[in-house]
Amino acid sequence: FKILTIANHKNLCQLLAVYETENSTYVILELYPLSLYGYIQKCGFPTLDMAKTILINLLEGVAYLHERGIMHRDLKLENIMVKK
């Protein structure tokens, strides 16, 4: 979870808290209403301009991680969160 504490960027989901019990660890992350997959299921494919914005934001977030030696390793529509 140390990686999540150093990953502070506008295009990354923010870590709010970590709670550990004897049997479990709970990670509290910023709430997003939909993943990109959920958005496409609900609203259809984004417009070209919206798709460009999503891609630019995604690449900025991934570049930020890579600059810090962090790899996501599970990029997929279900893990790309959208606010609107």
OpenMM code with the backbone's topology and positions (N, CA, C; nanometers):
from openmm import Vec3, app, unit

residues = "PHE LYS ILE LEU THR ILE ALA ASN HIS LYS ASN LEU CYS GLN LEU LEU ALA VAL TYR GLU THR GLU ASN SER THR TYR VAL ILE LEU GLU LEU TYR PRO LEU SER LEU TYR GLY TYR ILE GLN LYS CYS GLY PHE PRO THR LEU ASP MET ALA LYS THR ILE LEU ILE ASN LEU LEU GLU GLY VAL ALA TYR LEU HIS GLU ARG GLY ILE MET HIS ARG ASP LEU LYS LEU GLU ASN ILE MET VAL LYS LYS".split()
positions = [
    Vec3(0.0815, -0.1208, 0.0000),
    Vec3(0.0000, 0.0000, 0.0000),
    Vec3(0.0850, 0.1261, 0.0000),
    Vec3(0.2136, 0.1098, 0.0233),
    Vec3(0.3032, 0.2248, 0.0189),
    Vec3(0.3001, 0.2905, -0.1190),
    Vec3(0.2898, 0.2089, -0.2241),
    Vec3(0.2836, 0.2625, -0.3603),
    Vec3(0.1651, 0.3571, -0.3743),
    Vec3(0.0508, 0.3203, -0.3177),
    Vec3(-0.0681, 0.4050, -0.3291),
    Vec3(-0.0495, 0.5392, -0.2598),
    Vec3(0.0320, 0.5436, -0.1560),
    Vec3(0.0512, 0.6697, -0.0839),
    Vec3(0.1378, 0.7676, -0.1618),
    Vec3(0.2248, 0.7177, -0.2517),
    Vec3(0.3087, 0.8092, -0.3293),
    Vec3(0.2474, 0.8421, -0.4647),
    Vec3(0.1401, 0.7748, -0.5014),
    Vec3(0.0744, 0.7977, -0.6304),
    Vec3(-0.0338, 0.9038, -0.6135),
    Vec3(0.0078, 1.0295, -0.6158),
    Vec3(-0.0849, 1.1408, -0.5952),
    Vec3(-0.0908, 1.2240, -0.7236),
    Vec3(-0.1920, 1.1967, -0.8051),
    Vec3(-0.2054, 1.2642, -0.9347),
    Vec3(-0.3534, 1.2828, -0.9637),
    Vec3(-0.3875, 1.3896, -1.0334),
    Vec3(-0.5284, 1.4201, -1.0611),
    Vec3(-0.5990, 1.3113, -1.1411),
    Vec3(-0.5256, 1.2301, -1.2156),
    Vec3(-0.5874, 1.1265, -1.2977),
    Vec3(-0.5751, 0.9867, -1.2374),
    Vec3(-0.5429, 0.9798, -1.1099),
    Vec3(-0.5358, 0.8515, -1.0403),
    Vec3(-0.6344, 0.8510, -0.9245),
    Vec3(-0.6946, 0.7367, -0.9010),
    Vec3(-0.7855, 0.7205, -0.7877),
    Vec3(-0.7069, 0.7434, -0.6586),
    Vec3(-0.7592, 0.8265, -0.5707),
    Vec3(-0.6871, 0.8621, -0.4488),
    Vec3(-0.7126, 0.7633, -0.3352),
    Vec3(-0.6072, 0.7293, -0.2659),
    Vec3(-0.6156, 0.6446, -0.1471),
    Vec3(-0.6629, 0.7317, -0.0313),
    Vec3(-0.7719, 0.6918, 0.0335),
    Vec3(-0.8254, 0.7692, 0.1454),
    Vec3(-0.7828, 0.7129, 0.2799),
    Vec3(-0.7790, 0.5800, 0.2907),
    Vec3(-0.7421, 0.5184, 0.4185),
    Vec3(-0.7118, 0.3708, 0.3987),
    Vec3(-0.6353, 0.3170, 0.4925),
    Vec3(-0.6088, 0.1732, 0.4976),
    Vec3(-0.6335, 0.1290, 0.6411),
    Vec3(-0.7152, 0.0259, 0.6570),
    Vec3(-0.7436, -0.0304, 0.7888),
    Vec3(-0.7027, -0.1770, 0.7886),
    Vec3(-0.6294, -0.2156, 0.8904),
    Vec3(-0.5871, -0.3547, 0.9011),
    Vec3(-0.6448, -0.4155, 1.0279),
    Vec3(-0.6980, -0.5361, 1.0126),
    Vec3(-0.7430, -0.6143, 1.1269),
    Vec3(-0.6559, -0.7387, 1.1327),
    Vec3(-0.6857, -0.8238, 1.2266),
    Vec3(-0.6096, -0.9475, 1.2402),
    Vec3(-0.6193, -1.0338, 1.1145),
    Vec3(-0.7368, -1.0318, 1.0499),
    Vec3(-0.7613, -1.1217, 0.9372),
    Vec3(-0.7675, -1.0547, 0.8010),
    Vec3(-0.7810, -0.9227, 0.7965),
    Vec3(-0.8052, -0.8564, 0.6684),
    Vec3(-0.7403, -0.7190, 0.6623),
    Vec3(-0.7258, -0.6718, 0.5402),
    Vec3(-0.6836, -0.5345, 0.5151),
    Vec3(-0.7909, -0.4690, 0.4294),
    Vec3(-0.8342, -0.3510, 0.4690),
    Vec3(-0.9371, -0.2772, 0.3965),
    Vec3(-0.8739, -0.1517, 0.3380),
    Vec3(-0.8906, -0.1333, 0.2087),
    Vec3(-0.8369, -0.0170, 0.1395),
    Vec3(-0.9554, 0.0693, 0.0967),
    Vec3(-0.9567, 0.1938, 0.1399),
    Vec3(-1.0641, 0.2870, 0.1063),
    Vec3(-1.0115, 0.3820, -0.0008),
    Vec3(-1.0756, 0.3767, -0.1181),
    Vec3(-1.0358, 0.4602, -0.2307),
    Vec3(-1.1453, 0.5611, -0.2632),
    Vec3(-1.1075, 0.6657, -0.3318),
    Vec3(-1.2020, 0.7656, -0.3813),
    Vec3(-1.3125, 0.6953, -0.4606),
    Vec3(-1.4361, 0.7412, -0.4428),
    Vec3(-1.5507, 0.6792, -0.5089),
    Vec3(-1.5731, 0.7398, -0.6472),
    Vec3(-1.5871, 0.6535, -0.7447),
    Vec3(-1.6226, 0.6937, -0.8808),
    Vec3(-1.7532, 0.6257, -0.9165),
    Vec3(-1.8427, 0.6948, -0.9880),
    Vec3(-1.9732, 0.6359, -1.0184),
    Vec3(-1.9668, 0.5188, -1.1162),
    Vec3(-1.8735, 0.5222, -1.2116),
    Vec3(-1.8697, 0.4192, -1.3156),
    Vec3(-1.7275, 0.3924, -1.3618),
    Vec3(-1.7062, 0.2704, -1.4059),
    Vec3(-1.5850, 0.2412, -1.4822),
    Vec3(-1.6135, 0.2791, -1.6272),
    Vec3(-1.5104, 0.2832, -1.7088),
    Vec3(-1.5318, 0.3109, -1.8507),
    Vec3(-1.6165, 0.2007, -1.9132),
    Vec3(-1.5973, 0.0783, -1.8681),
    Vec3(-1.6797, -0.0332, -1.9158),
    Vec3(-1.8269, -0.0083, -1.8817),
    Vec3(-1.8549, 0.0307, -1.7579),
    Vec3(-1.9918, 0.0592, -1.7156),
    Vec3(-2.0520, 0.1757, -1.7916),
    Vec3(-1.9695, 0.2770, -1.8170),
    Vec3(-2.0168, 0.3924, -1.8940),
    Vec3(-2.0590, 0.3492, -2.0339),
    Vec3(-1.9765, 0.2684, -2.0997),
    Vec3(-2.0086, 0.2225, -2.2354),
    Vec3(-2.1350, 0.1372, -2.2342),
    Vec3(-2.1502, 0.0524, -2.1330),
    Vec3(-2.2702, -0.0302, -2.1216),
    Vec3(-2.3954, 0.0565, -2.1046),
    Vec3(-2.3827, 0.1623, -2.0250),
    Vec3(-2.4979, 0.2469, -1.9922),
    Vec3(-2.5266, 0.3522, -2.0993),
    Vec3(-2.4223, 0.4142, -2.1533),
    Vec3(-2.4399, 0.5313, -2.2399),
    Vec3(-2.3947, 0.5109, -2.3838),
    Vec3(-2.3325, 0.4000, -2.4124),
    Vec3(-2.2770, 0.3793, -2.5462),
    Vec3(-2.1350, 0.4322, -2.5546),
    Vec3(-2.0768, 0.4186, -2.6719),
    Vec3(-1.9387, 0.4619, -2.6896),
    Vec3(-1.9280, 0.6133, -2.6780),
    Vec3(-1.8179, 0.6621, -2.6202),
    Vec3(-1.8002, 0.8071, -2.6087),
    Vec3(-1.7774, 0.8707, -2.7453),
    Vec3(-1.8013, 1.0005, -2.7520),
    Vec3(-1.7717, 1.0745, -2.8745),
    Vec3(-1.6205, 1.0749, -2.8962),
    Vec3(-1.5785, 1.1128, -3.0146),
    Vec3(-1.4357, 1.1179, -3.0448),
    Vec3(-1.3637, 1.2143, -2.9509),
    Vec3(-1.4218, 1.3314, -2.9260),
    Vec3(-1.3587, 1.4283, -2.8355),
    Vec3(-1.3486, 1.3732, -2.6938),
    Vec3(-1.4540, 1.3072, -2.6474),
    Vec3(-1.4508, 1.2489, -2.5136),
    Vec3(-1.3482, 1.1353, -2.5072),
    Vec3(-1.3411, 1.0542, -2.6113),
    Vec3(-1.2438, 0.9444, -2.6153),
    Vec3(-1.1011, 0.9992, -2.6112),
    Vec3(-1.0762, 1.1094, -2.6817),
    Vec3(-0.9440, 1.1729, -2.6787),
    Vec3(-0.9101, 1.2200, -2.5377),
    Vec3(-1.0068, 1.2819, -2.4708),
    Vec3(-0.9855, 1.3296, -2.3338),
    Vec3(-0.9560, 1.2134, -2.2401),
    Vec3(-1.0330, 1.1059, -2.2523),
    Vec3(-1.0111, 0.9874, -2.1687),
    Vec3(-0.8708, 0.9325, -2.1920),
    Vec3(-0.8305, 0.9202, -2.3174),
    Vec3(-0.6996, 0.8648, -2.3501),
    Vec3(-0.5868, 0.9539, -2.2990),
    Vec3(-0.6000, 1.0845, -2.3164),
    Vec3(-0.4973, 1.1769, -2.2664),
    Vec3(-0.4854, 1.1657, -2.1150),
    Vec3(-0.5995, 1.1649, -2.0439),
    Vec3(-0.5971, 1.1523, -1.8980),
    Vec3(-0.5347, 1.0201, -1.8549),
    Vec3(-0.5706, 0.9124, -1.9243),
    Vec3(-0.5145, 0.7809, -1.8938),
    Vec3(-0.3632, 0.7814, -1.9126),
    Vec3(-0.3166, 0.8344, -2.0255),
    Vec3(-0.1730, 0.8361, -2.0532),
    Vec3(-0.0969, 0.9249, -1.9552),
    Vec3(-0.1560, 1.0361, -1.9138),
    Vec3(-0.0914, 1.1221, -1.8136),
    Vec3(-0.0766, 1.0486, -1.6809),
    Vec3(-0.1819, 0.9771, -1.6404),
    Vec3(-0.1761, 0.9014, -1.5156),
    Vec3(-0.0745, 0.7887, -1.5215),
    Vec3(-0.0721, 0.7154, -1.6319),
    Vec3(0.0238, 0.6053, -1.6477),
    Vec3(0.1664, 0.6600, -1.6545),
    Vec3(0.1875, 0.7706, -1.7252),
    Vec3(0.3207, 0.8315, -1.7325),
    Vec3(0.3687, 0.8723, -1.5935),
    Vec3(0.2789, 0.9289, -1.5136),
    Vec3(0.3124, 0.9679, -1.3762),
    Vec3(0.3607, 0.8462, -1.2968),
    Vec3(0.2880, 0.7348, -1.3090),
    Vec3(0.3287, 0.6125, -1.2395),
    Vec3(0.4637, 0.5636, -1.2894),
    Vec3(0.4824, 0.5598, -1.4205),
    Vec3(0.6073, 0.5093, -1.4784),
    Vec3(0.7268, 0.5945, -1.4373),
    Vec3(0.7072, 0.7263, -1.4260),
    Vec3(0.8155, 0.8147, -1.3806),
    Vec3(0.8613, 0.7796, -1.2396),
    Vec3(0.7744, 0.7154, -1.1635),
    Vec3(0.8066, 0.6763, -1.0264),
    Vec3(0.8394, 0.5273, -1.0149),
    Vec3(0.8565, 0.4621, -1.1288),
    Vec3(0.8931, 0.3210, -1.1295),
    Vec3(0.7786, 0.2274, -1.0955),
    Vec3(0.6545, 0.2729, -1.1153),
    Vec3(0.5362, 0.1929, -1.0821),
    Vec3(0.4669, 0.1517, -1.2114),
    Vec3(0.4313, 0.0228, -1.2209),
    Vec3(0.3535, -0.0266, -1.3351),
    Vec3(0.2162, -0.0687, -1.2854),
    Vec3(0.1110, -0.0359, -1.3603),
    Vec3(-0.0254, -0.0713, -1.3194),
    Vec3(-0.0502, -0.2209, -1.3329),
    Vec3(-0.0163, -0.2805, -1.4437),
    Vec3(-0.0253, -0.4240, -1.4722),
    Vec3(-0.1664, -0.4788, -1.4886),
    Vec3(-0.2692, -0.3962, -1.4818),
    Vec3(-0.4050, -0.4469, -1.5031),
    Vec3(-0.4940, -0.3389, -1.5652),
    Vec3(-0.4445, -0.2742, -1.6698),
    Vec3(-0.5254, -0.1727, -1.7371),
    Vec3(-0.6302, -0.2406, -1.8239),
    Vec3(-0.7550, -0.2083, -1.7974),
    Vec3(-0.8675, -0.2597, -1.8756),
    Vec3(-0.9851, -0.1658, -1.8525),
    Vec3(-1.0880, -0.1780, -1.9336),
    Vec3(-1.2030, -0.0878, -1.9233),
    Vec3(-1.2632, -0.0856, -1.7834),
    Vec3(-1.2640, -0.1996, -1.7163),
    Vec3(-1.3227, -0.2084, -1.5824),
    Vec3(-1.2406, -0.1332, -1.4780),
    Vec3(-1.1131, -0.1045, -1.5058),
    Vec3(-1.0261, -0.0361, -1.4102),
    Vec3(-0.9990, 0.1092, -1.4468),
    Vec3(-1.0630, 0.1574, -1.5511),
    Vec3(-1.0531, 0.2988, -1.5878),
    Vec3(-1.1819, 0.3647, -1.5392),
    Vec3(-1.1687, 0.4507, -1.4401),
    Vec3(-1.2856, 0.5086, -1.3763),
    Vec3(-1.3189, 0.6440, -1.4380),
    Vec3(-1.4489, 0.6736, -1.4467),
    Vec3(-1.4942, 0.8008, -1.5028),
    Vec3(-1.5824, 0.8728, -1.4015),
    Vec3(-1.5684, 1.0043, -1.3975),
    Vec3(-1.6480, 1.0846, -1.3044),
    Vec3(-1.7782, 1.1308, -1.3658),
    Vec3(-1.7821, 1.1465, -1.5001),
    Vec3(-1.9055, 1.1910, -1.5642),
    Vec3(-1.9220, 1.1260, -1.6980),
] * unit.nanometer
topology = app.Topology()
chain = topology.addChain("A")
for resn in residues:
    res = topology.addResidue(resn, chain)
    for name in ("N", "CA", "C"):
        topology.addAtom(name, app.Element.getBySymbol(name[0]), res)
